[in-house]
């Protein structure tokens, strides 16, 4: 594993730590490739039920490294676009991962760090943490999908305020808008995210992969397209051993044991 990404297991949860604390965990091409590789490994491991993404030493991510961004001004526009695609492929990897991916935000997330946090399926933030898209303050515009993700929650005027001013938005306000799933006491966002991830990790993996896909497509599909997607996945789920276990457990008045199914497969 890259020194920019530290990986550890907490039971059935893979914890991935953005580890560049001297630069408030600013992003780099090395981090992007390491994170994509770690997500691929986690997706293929039947003993991993969920993933939690955190930042080292109490700060989630400061976004892009301005020193590197300044150097990119010397590149051609097509070369600059190629560098941006490294971030975008990482965002896609988070969303395509078939297992739940949670972000635990302490301190704050800025710039592309906001995109990484919002690309995750669930977001836990410390009460004193914030999100900031301050691209405008250095003459840049957002990337990483942050505007698309926030548009799912915010009216246009609020999104415009956030990106045009670059001001910070605190966790409580984000929670009131539905952006944040859990607001934690300062210093406990990671623990809360892992606890929630452990709960998800005990669930039916194939069913949750289908649920994640449906959740991602719901904001973009027409009702008819979403009905088709739901029908396709429900039909597949009904024929799955997970459904046999879940329905059998319901009628047997016992807790479903999806973990044992994974060990048998």
N, C-alpha and C positions, 0 to 999 in steps of 0.2 A: 504494500500500500504506500502511496505517496506520502511524504512528510507533511504535505499540505492537507491531507485527509487522514484522520485517525479513525479507525473502525474498532468497535468492541461489541460484544453480545451481552444483552441483558435478558436472559431467558430466551424467549422466542422473538425478541426484538433486536434488530440490528441498529445500533446507534452510530451515526456517521458524523464526525466532528470536523467542521471547517477550521483548520488549525493554521492560522497565520496571525497570531495575536499581536505581533509587533506592528502590524498594519490594520488593526481592528478587523482582521479576517477578510481583507480585501481579496477579490477574486483574481484568478490567473488561469491561463490555458492548462497548466498542470492540474489545477483543482478541477476544472471542467472534465478533463479526461478521466481523472481518478474517480470522480463522483459517478460518471456514467458507467465505468467499469464496476464499481461497487454495487450499483443498482442492478446491473445485469447479473452479478453473482447472487445477490439477495433474492432476485426473482426466481432463480433456478434452484435455490436451496429450499427443500420442503420443510426444514426445521425453522425457517424464518417466516414469521407470520406478518410482520409489519416492520417499517423502517422509521426511524426518528432522525431528523437532521437538526443539528445544533451548531452553535459557534463556540469557539474556545474562550475561556476566561471572561465570561459574562457579557459578550457582545456578539450578536448573530452575524452581521456582515455589513461592512462599509461600502459594498458595491465594487465597481471597477477601480483599479489602481490608476490614479490620475497621472502618475509618471509614465505608465505604459500607454495611456490614452494620448498623452502629449506626443509620444514618439510615433503613434499611428497617424498623426497629421501629415507625416512625411510620405505615407503610403498613397497609392492610387485609390480611387474610390472603390474599385472592385476588390482590392486587397483589404481595405477597411471592412467592406461587407463580409468578406470571408472570416475575419476575426470575430465579427458580431455573431456569425452563424455558429461559432463554437459555444457561445452562451445559449443560443436558441436551441441547439441540439440537446443541451443539458436540460433545459426547461422541458423539452419534449420527452426526454428520458424519464423525468419525474412523473409526468402525466401518463406515460405509457406503461410504467411499472405496474404489473398486475396486482401488487400488494399495496395496502394502504401506506402512504408516506405522510408523516406528520412533521411539522416544523415547530420547534420550541425557540421562541425569540426572547432573549434577555437583552437588556440594554437598548438595542435598536437594530433596524434594518434600513439601509439606505441604497438608493440607486438600484442596480441589478440585484442586490440582496433582497429587495422587496419582491422582485420577480421570482426569485428562488422560493421565498416563503409562501407566496401566493400560489405558486405552481403546485404546492403540496395539497393533499386532500383535506387535511385538518390543520388548524393553526392554534397553538397555545402561546399566549404572550404574557409576560410579566406585567403587572399593573403599571409600572413606571417605564415600560418600553414604548417605542414609537416606530412608525414607518415614515420615511421621507423620500420623496422623489425630487431631489434638489438639482436635477440636471440643468434646469434653467439658470441656476446661479453661476454655472460655468459655460453657458452658451450652448448647451447640448439639449437633445430631446430624448425621451425615454426609449429603452429597448427592453428585450426580455419578456415582453407580453404583459407588463404591469398594467398598462392602460386597458387592455382587454379584460384582465382579471378583475380589476376594480370596477369596470363598467358593469359587471354582473351584479354589483351591490349598490353602486352609487348613482344618484341622478347626475346628469351631465354637468350641472353647475358646480357640484361639489368636486367632481373629478377635475374639472377645469381649474378650480381653486387650488387643488393639491398640486397639480403639475405646473401651473403658471406661477405660483408663489414659491414652490419648493418648501413650504412650511411642514413642520412635523405634525403628524396626527397620532395622538396618544391611544394606547390600547383600549381604555374605557369607551372612547368615542367610536373606535373601530368595532368594538363589540356591539355597541348600540345599532350599528349599521349592518350587523350580521357577518362582518368580515372575519371575526375571531370566534373560535369555538369555546375557548376557555380563557379566562383572565386569572392569572395566578399571582400569589404573593411574590414580591421581588426575590429572586434567587431560587424559585421553585418551579419555574416553567418547564425545565427539562424533566424533573421528577414527575410532574403532572402529565406531560406528554408521554413519557414511558409507561406510566400507569394506564393511560388510555390506550396506548398501543398494545400493551399486554392483553387488555380485554379484547381488542380486535383480533389479536394473534390467535386467540382460542376459537375463532369463528371458522366458517367453511370457506376455504381459500378460493375455490373455483367460483362459488356463488358471489363472493365479494369482488372478485375480478370482474365479473359481469356487472355487478352493481356499480363499481367504479366507472366502467365504460359508459353505462347508462347515465350516470350523474354528469359525466363530462359532456356527453352529447345533448343533454336536455336543454341547455341554453342556446343551442345552435340549430337543432332540428325543428322542422315543422311538427305539429301534433301527429300528422299521419306518419312521418318518418320515424318519430319516436315510438309510436304504437307498433310499427313493424320491428323496430329494434328490441322493444320489450317482448314482443311475441317470440322472436327468434331466441332470445336468451332464456325466457321462461320455459320454452319447450326443451331446450338443452338442459336446464337445471332439473326439470322433472325426471329426466332420465339418468341423473347423476346419483352416485352412491351417497353424496352429501344429503340429498333430499330424502333418500331412504332412511338414513340415520336420523335426520331431523324430524321427519314425520313419525318414524317409529318411536323416537324418544317422547314426542308429544303424547301419543296414545299410551305409551308405557309409563307416563307420568314420572319421567326421569330427565336428567340433564343430558343433552346431546353431547357426544364425544367425537368431535371432528378431528381432534389431534391424533387419535388412534387410527383414523382413516388415512391420514397422511403417512403414517408409519407403514401402513400396509401397501400403499401405492408405490 
